[in-house]
Amino acid sequence: MRIAVVALGKIGLPLAVQFADAGHEVVGVDVNERTVQLVNAGTEPFPGEADLQEKLAAAVGDGRLRATTDYATGIPGAEAVVLVVPLFVDDASWEPDFGWMDAATRSLAEHLTPGTLVSYETTLPVGTTRTRWKPMLEEISGLTEGEDFHLVFSPERVLTGRVFQDLRRYPKLIGGLSATGAERGRAFYEAVLTFDERPDLARENGVWDLGSAEAAEMAKLAETTYRDVNIGLANQFAVYADSVGVDVYQVIEACNSQPYSHIHRPGIAVGGHCIPVYPRLYLATDGNAEIVRTARKFNASMPERLVARASSTLGGLDGLNAVVLGAAYRGGVKETAFSGVFATAEALKAAGATVRVHDPLYSDDELASLGFDAFHIGDTADVAIVQTDHSDYASLSASDLPGLKLLVDGRNISDADSWRGTPRIVLGKGQATD
């Protein structure tokens, strides 16, 4: 097949490489000229994705993958077009911002040719494929969906850093606007993906047709919103456990020892492109989902709650030197999308502290570009807050942060023995210890 992939980001580029690796001719379309140049040179534009560099170099070298900024070059004649363009959510209103996706869809529609399968993989509010993309594609292209082209929704279900592994591991969900479109979608994904055996699944691992685009849209929102709500519950338990002197991690371990409890771990922040965002996309069409809204707000409040605990323990933070340990939203991943570092730093500043940030994955200049002054291990500080569960932080000790008056561990990663003599708060571990 000849396949076009629109948007060569941290999901789109691995998808394009996967399709090429399966033996197909792939054209990647991206508005970023630098990204296109690097891809055509066989060089990954971003680090950290397992096996991407090797597979990308092979696909480009064999002529199976090329990139362009020109929709007129990439779209016409493609048997399948897969869109992975970002969808943003307004921080204040929680409403989806379709700006980039609308622009990409218009450009696609201008060059859409008969016989094409169009698949959206970007997570969407329920109903978007049918009520927004179908009319836009039809109006601009002059073609009729279900006759001249087919439209499906098939959510990406992978994590950056392990995309190729996850593509094999998890069933590929699809939902069409017609039975014929769904069949086209099933045949396409079966031709570009291979799947691990999963005896734990009730159905054979592979392409799963959920019967409608709306069901596929909801499935992606539901599986991610579940995680946010579950973490919100874990955070509620952790806050209460702190107030009564209970170790919430022992409680969670005990609860999860039977098969009906799956309580997640609490933490200072929920970051990344998915978990903080997709509950808001769900709320965009289900405004009555109070459980979802409450959990999202509670999770968003955690940085401020832990800074307030630090302030209460020290009798205020005004004039103190604070360090936030970790800019990334999760350990081992160089990504700050919706990272708790921003809210934590703001809460510290609001309390009167001077704030610096440390992260082993970021240079001083990179931290500066994020708006932070860099902290170096060995510098003095009054209070430190662990925001990211980088493995480096598990081995930190009091000697690494001389003069420290308080460590606040928002990820339960620090070693108690290494901090003896220094007051230490661990979220969900009860009262402060030293």
C-alpha positions as CSV (number, residue, x, y, z in Angstrom):
1,M,0.0,0.0,0.0
2,R,0.9,3.7,-0.3
3,I,0.2,5.3,3.1
4,A,0.3,8.9,4.2
5,V,0.9,9.8,7.9
6,V,0.0,13.3,8.9
7,A,2.1,14.8,11.8
8,L,5.5,13.1,12.5
9,G,5.6,13.6,16.2
10,K,6.4,11.2,19.0
11,I,3.5,8.9,18.0
12,G,3.1,9.7,14.3
13,L,6.8,9.1,13.3
14,P,7.0,5.7,15.0
15,L,3.7,4.8,13.3
16,A,5.1,5.8,9.9
17,V,8.2,3.7,10.6
18,Q,6.0,0.8,11.7
19,F,4.0,0.9,8.4
20,A,7.2,1.1,6.4
21,D,8.8,-1.7,8.4
22,A,5.7,-3.8,7.4
23,G,6.7,-3.4,3.7
24,H,4.5,-0.5,2.6
25,E,5.4,2.8,0.9
26,V,4.9,5.6,3.4
27,V,4.9,9.4,3.0
28,G,5.0,11.5,6.2
29,V,3.5,15.0,6.1
30,D,4.5,17.5,8.7
31,V,4.4,21.3,8.9
32,N,7.8,21.5,10.6
33,E,10.6,21.8,8.0
34,R,13.3,20.8,10.4
35,T,11.4,17.6,11.3
36,V,11.0,16.7,7.6
37,Q,14.7,17.3,6.9
38,L,15.8,15.1,9.8
39,V,13.4,12.3,8.8
40,N,14.6,12.4,5.2
41,A,18.2,12.2,6.5
42,G,17.3,9.1,8.5
43,T,17.8,10.8,11.8
44,E,15.2,10.8,14.6
45,P,14.1,14.3,15.5
46,F,13.6,13.4,19.2
47,P,15.5,11.1,21.5
48,G,14.2,8.3,23.7
49,E,12.0,6.1,21.5
50,A,13.3,2.5,21.7
51,D,14.4,1.1,18.3
52,L,13.2,4.2,16.4
53,Q,16.6,5.4,15.1
54,E,17.5,2.0,13.7
55,K,14.2,1.4,12.1
56,L,14.0,4.9,10.7
57,A,17.4,4.7,9.1
58,A,16.5,1.4,7.5
59,A,13.1,2.6,6.2
60,V,14.6,5.8,4.7
61,G,17.6,3.9,3.3
62,D,15.4,1.4,1.6
63,G,13.2,4.1,0.1
64,R,10.1,3.0,1.9
65,L,9.7,6.2,3.9
66,R,10.1,9.8,3.0
67,A,8.7,13.1,4.5
68,T,7.4,16.3,3.1
69,T,5.7,19.5,4.1
70,D,3.5,19.5,1.0
71,Y,0.1,17.9,1.3
72,A,-0.2,17.9,-2.5
73,T,2.7,15.6,-2.6
74,G,1.8,13.3,0.3
75,I,-2.0,12.8,0.1
76,P,-3.2,12.2,-3.5
77,G,-3.2,8.5,-4.5
78,A,-2.7,7.3,-0.9
79,E,-4.7,4.2,-0.2
80,A,-4.8,5.1,3.5
81,V,-4.2,8.4,5.4
82,V,-3.6,8.3,9.2
83,L,-3.8,11.6,11.1
84,V,-2.0,12.0,14.5
85,V,-2.2,15.8,14.8
86,P,-2.3,17.2,18.3
87,L,-5.5,18.3,19.9
88,F,-5.1,20.8,22.7
89,V,-7.4,21.7,25.6
90,D,-7.8,25.3,27.0
91,D,-6.4,25.4,30.5
92,A,-9.1,27.8,31.7
93,S,-12.2,26.6,30.0
94,W,-11.3,23.0,29.6
95,E,-12.7,23.2,26.1
96,P,-10.9,21.4,23.2
97,D,-8.9,23.6,20.8
98,F,-9.3,22.0,17.3
99,G,-7.1,24.6,15.6
100,W,-4.3,22.4,14.4
101,M,-6.6,19.5,13.6
102,D,-9.0,21.6,11.6
103,A,-6.1,23.0,9.6
104,A,-4.7,19.6,8.9
105,T,-8.1,18.2,8.0
106,R,-8.7,21.1,5.5
107,S,-5.3,20.5,3.9
108,L,-6.0,16.8,3.7
109,A,-9.5,17.4,2.2
110,E,-8.1,19.7,-0.5
111,H,-6.0,16.8,-1.9
112,L,-8.2,13.8,-1.0
113,T,-8.7,11.3,-3.9
114,P,-11.4,8.7,-4.3
115,G,-10.8,5.3,-2.7
116,T,-8.9,6.5,0.3
117,L,-9.3,5.3,3.8
118,V,-8.9,8.1,6.4
119,S,-8.2,7.2,10.0
120,Y,-8.0,9.6,12.9
121,E,-5.8,8.4,15.7
122,T,-5.7,11.5,17.8
123,T,-7.9,11.2,20.9
124,L,-11.3,13.0,20.4
125,P,-14.5,13.9,22.2
126,V,-17.2,11.4,21.4
127,G,-19.0,12.2,18.2
128,T,-16.2,14.3,16.6
129,T,-15.4,11.9,13.8
130,R,-19.0,11.8,12.6
131,T,-20.1,15.4,13.3
132,R,-16.9,17.4,12.6
133,W,-14.5,15.5,10.4
134,K,-17.0,13.9,8.0
135,P,-18.7,17.1,7.0
136,M,-15.5,19.0,6.7
137,L,-13.9,16.3,4.5
138,E,-17.0,16.0,2.3
139,E,-17.5,19.8,1.9
140,I,-13.9,20.6,0.9
141,S,-13.1,17.5,-1.2
142,G,-16.5,17.2,-2.9
143,L,-16.4,13.5,-2.2
144,T,-19.0,11.5,-0.3
145,E,-18.0,9.5,2.8
146,G,-19.1,5.8,2.5
147,E,-19.0,6.0,-1.3
148,D,-15.9,7.8,-2.5
149,F,-13.8,7.5,0.7
150,H,-14.1,5.9,4.1
151,L,-13.6,7.4,7.5
152,V,-12.7,5.6,10.8
153,F,-11.5,6.4,14.2
154,S,-8.7,4.3,15.7
155,P,-7.1,5.6,18.9
156,E,-3.4,5.4,19.6
157,R,-2.9,3.4,22.8
158,V,0.9,3.6,23.2
159,L,3.3,5.3,25.5
160,T,6.3,7.3,24.2
161,G,9.5,5.4,24.7
162,R,7.9,2.0,24.0
163,V,5.6,2.6,21.0
164,F,6.7,-0.4,19.0
165,Q,6.3,-2.7,22.0
166,D,2.8,-1.3,22.7
167,L,1.7,-1.6,19.1
168,R,2.2,-5.4,19.4
169,R,0.9,-5.7,22.9
170,Y,-2.5,-4.0,22.8
171,P,-5.5,-4.7,20.6
172,K,-6.0,-2.1,17.9
173,L,-9.4,-0.5,18.4
174,I,-11.4,0.8,15.4
175,G,-14.8,2.2,14.7
176,G,-16.2,3.2,11.4
177,L,-19.1,5.3,10.1
178,S,-20.3,2.3,8.0
179,A,-19.8,-1.4,7.9
180,T,-17.7,-1.1,4.7
181,G,-15.5,1.6,6.2
182,A,-15.0,-0.5,9.3
183,E,-13.9,-3.5,7.2
184,R,-11.5,-1.3,5.3
185,G,-10.1,-0.1,8.6
186,R,-9.7,-3.6,9.9
187,A,-8.0,-4.8,6.7
188,F,-5.6,-1.8,6.8
189,Y,-4.5,-2.3,10.4
190,E,-4.1,-6.0,10.0
191,A,-1.8,-5.3,7.1
192,V,0.5,-2.9,9.0
193,L,0.5,-4.4,12.5
194,T,1.5,-7.6,14.2
195,F,0.3,-8.7,17.6
196,D,1.6,-10.6,20.5
197,E,-0.3,-13.6,21.8
198,R,-2.4,-12.5,24.8
199,P,-3.9,-15.5,26.6
200,D,-5.1,-13.1,29.3
201,L,-7.6,-11.5,26.9
202,A,-11.2,-12.8,26.4
203,R,-10.7,-12.3,22.6
204,E,-7.8,-12.9,20.4
205,N,-5.4,-10.0,20.3
206,G,-5.6,-8.1,17.0
207,V,-7.9,-5.5,15.4
208,W,-11.1,-5.1,17.4
209,D,-14.0,-3.4,15.6
210,L,-16.1,-1.7,18.3
211,G,-19.1,-1.1,15.9
212,S,-19.0,2.6,15.6
213,A,-16.6,5.6,15.7
214,E,-18.4,6.8,18.8
215,A,-17.6,3.6,20.7
216,A,-14.0,3.7,19.7
217,E,-13.8,7.4,20.7
218,M,-15.3,6.6,24.1
219,A,-13.1,3.6,24.7
220,K,-9.9,5.7,24.5
221,L,-11.4,8.4,26.7
222,A,-12.8,5.8,29.2
223,E,-9.5,3.9,29.7
224,T,-7.5,7.1,30.3
225,T,-10.2,8.8,32.4
226,Y,-10.3,5.7,34.6
227,R,-6.7,6.2,35.4
228,D,-7.1,9.8,36.4
229,V,-10.1,9.0,38.6
230,N,-8.3,6.1,40.2
231,I,-5.2,8.3,40.9
232,G,-7.6,10.9,42.3
233,L,-9.0,8.3,44.7
234,A,-5.5,7.2,45.7
235,N,-4.5,10.9,46.3
236,Q,-7.6,11.3,48.5
237,F,-6.6,8.2,50.5
238,A,-3.0,9.6,50.8
239,V,-4.2,13.0,52.1
240,Y,-6.4,11.3,54.7
241,A,-3.7,8.8,55.6
242,D,-1.3,11.7,56.3
243,S,-3.9,13.2,58.6
244,V,-4.3,10.1,60.7
245,G,-0.7,8.8,60.6
246,V,-1.3,5.8,58.3
247,D,1.0,4.5,55.6
248,V,-1.2,4.5,52.5
249,Y,1.2,2.3,50.5
250,Q,0.7,-0.5,52.9
251,V,-3.0,0.0,52.7
252,I,-3.0,0.0,48.9
253,E,-0.8,-3.1,48.8
254,A,-3.2,-4.9,51.2
255,C,-6.2,-3.9,49.2
256,N,-4.7,-4.9,45.9
257,S,-3.9,-8.4,47.2
258,Q,-7.4,-9.5,46.2
259,P,-8.5,-9.4,42.5
260,Y,-11.3,-6.8,42.9
261,S,-9.1,-3.9,44.0
262,H,-6.8,-2.1,41.6
263,I,-6.0,1.1,43.5
264,H,-3.2,3.2,41.7
265,R,-0.4,5.0,43.4
266,P,-0.8,8.6,44.7
267,G,1.6,11.3,43.6
268,I,2.2,15.0,43.6
269,A,1.1,15.5,40.0
270,V,-0.5,13.8,37.0
271,G,1.3,14.8,33.9
272,G,1.8,14.0,30.2
273,H,-0.2,14.4,27.1
274,C,-2.9,11.9,28.1
275,I,-4.1,11.5,31.6
276,P,-4.5,15.2,32.5
277,V,-6.1,16.0,29.1
278,Y,-8.5,13.3,28.1
279,P,-10.8,13.6,31.1
280,R,-11.4,17.1,30.0
281,L,-12.2,15.9,26.5
282,Y,-14.7,13.4,28.0
283,L,-16.3,16.3,30.0
284,A,-16.6,18.3,26.7
285,T,-19.6,16.0,25.8
286,D,-20.6,14.7,29.2
287,G,-20.9,17.8,31.4
288,N,-22.7,15.8,34.1
289,A,-19.7,13.6,34.9
290,E,-19.1,15.0,38.4
291,I,-16.9,12.1,39.5
292,V,-14.5,12.8,36.6
293,R,-14.5,16.6,37.2
294,T,-13.9,16.2,40.9
295,A,-11.0,13.8,40.4
296,R,-9.4,16.0,37.8
297,K,-9.6,19.0,40.1
298,F,-8.3,17.1,43.1
299,N,-5.3,15.8,41.2
300,A,-4.5,19.3,39.9
301,S,-4.5,20.5,43.5
302,M,-1.8,18.2,44.7
303,P,1.2,20.4,44.1
304,E,-0.4,23.2,46.1
305,R,-1.4,20.8,48.9
306,L,2.2,19.5,49.3
307,V,3.7,23.0,49.2
308,A,1.1,24.0,51.9
309,R,2.4,21.1,54.1
310,A,5.9,22.2,53.6
311,S,5.0,25.7,54.7
312,S,3.1,24.5,57.7
313,T,6.0,22.3,58.8
314,L,8.6,25.0,58.5
315,G,6.4,27.8,59.8
316,G,6.3,29.5,56.3
317,L,8.4,29.6,53.2
318,D,8.9,33.3,52.8
319,G,12.6,34.0,51.9
320,L,13.6,30.4,51.8
321,N,15.5,28.7,48.9
322,A,13.5,25.9,47.4
323,V,14.4,23.3,44.8
324,V,12.0,21.2,42.7
325,L,13.6,17.9,41.9
326,G,12.3,16.9,38.5
327,A,11.0,18.9,35.5
328,A,9.8,15.9,33.5
329,Y,6.3,14.7,34.1
330,R,7.5,11.1,34.8
331,G,10.7,9.4,35.6
332,G,13.1,8.6,32.7
333,V,11.1,10.6,30.1
334,K,12.4,13.9,28.8
335,E,9.0,15.5,28.4
336,T,7.3,18.3,30.4
337,A,3.8,18.2,29.0
338,F,1.5,19.1,31.9
339,S,4.3,18.4,34.3
340,G,3.7,19.1,37.9
341,V,6.9,21.2,38.0
342,F,5.0,24.3,36.8
343,A,2.3,24.2,39.5
344,T,4.8,23.2,42.2
345,A,7.1,26.1,41.3
346,E,4.2,28.6,41.2
347,A,2.9,27.5,44.6
348,L,6.4,27.9,46.1
349,K,6.8,31.3,44.6
350,A,3.4,32.3,45.9
351,A,4.5,31.3,49.3
352,G,7.5,33.6,49.0
353,A,10.2,31.1,48.3
354,T,13.0,31.5,45.7
355,V,12.7,28.5,43.3
356,R,15.2,26.5,41.3
357,V,14.7,23.3,39.4
358,H,16.9,20.2,38.9
359,D,16.5,17.4,36.4
360,P,19.2,15.0,35.2
361,L,17.7,14.9,31.7
362,Y,17.8,18.7,31.1
363,S,20.7,21.1,30.7
364,D,20.8,24.5,32.4
365,D,19.9,26.1,29.1
366,E,16.9,23.7,28.6
367,L,15.6,24.5,32.1
368,A,16.0,28.2,31.3
369,S,13.9,27.8,28.2
370,L,11.2,26.4,30.4
371,G,11.5,29.5,32.7
372,F,13.5,27.9,35.5
373,D,16.8,28.7,37.1
374,A,18.9,25.5,37.3
375,F,19.8,23.8,40.6
376,H,22.9,21.6,40.9
377,I,23.2,18.7,43.2
378,G,25.6,19.8,46.0
379,D,24.1,23.4,46.1
380,T,22.5,24.5,49.3
381,A,18.7,24.7,49.7
382,D,16.2,25.1,52.5
383,V,13.5,22.9,51.2
384,A,13.3,20.3,48.4
385,I,10.3,18.8,46.7
386,V,10.6,15.6,44.7
387,Q,8.3,16.1,41.7
388,T,9.6,13.4,39.3
389,D,10.4,9.8,40.1
390,H,13.7,9.8,38.3
391,S,15.8,6.8,39.4
392,D,18.6,9.2,40.3
393,Y,16.6,10.6,43.1
394,A,16.2,7.3,44.9
395,S,19.9,7.4,45.8
396,L,20.0,11.0,47.0
397,S,20.9,11.7,50.6
398,A,21.0,14.7,52.9
399,S,24.7,15.3,52.0
400,D,23.7,15.9,48.4
401,L,21.6,19.0,49.5
402,P,23.6,20.6,52.3
403,G,21.7,22.8,54.7
404,L,18.3,21.2,53.9
405,K,15.6,21.9,56.4
406,L,12.9,19.7,54.9
407,L,12.5,17.1,52.1
408,V,9.0,16.7,50.6
409,D,8.8,13.5,48.6
410,G,5.8,13.6,46.3
411,R,6.7,10.3,44.7
412,N,7.7,8.0,47.6
413,I,11.1,7.4,46.0
414,S,13.5,8.6,48.7
415,D,15.3,6.2,51.1
416,A,14.5,6.9,54.7
417,D,17.9,5.8,55.9
418,S,19.6,8.3,53.6
419,W,17.7,11.2,55.2
420,R,18.1,10.5,58.9
421,G,18.4,13.7,60.8
422,T,16.6,15.7,58.1
423,P,12.9,16.3,58.4
424,R,11.1,14.4,55.7
425,I,7.5,14.3,54.4
426,V,6.4,11.5,52.1
427,L,3.0,11.8,50.5
428,G,0.8,9.2,52.1
429,K,3.3,8.0,54.7
430,G,1.8,9.8,57.7
431,Q,3.5,12.6,59.6
432,A,6.9,14.2,59.0
433,T,9.9,12.1,60.2
434,D,13.6,12.9,60.7
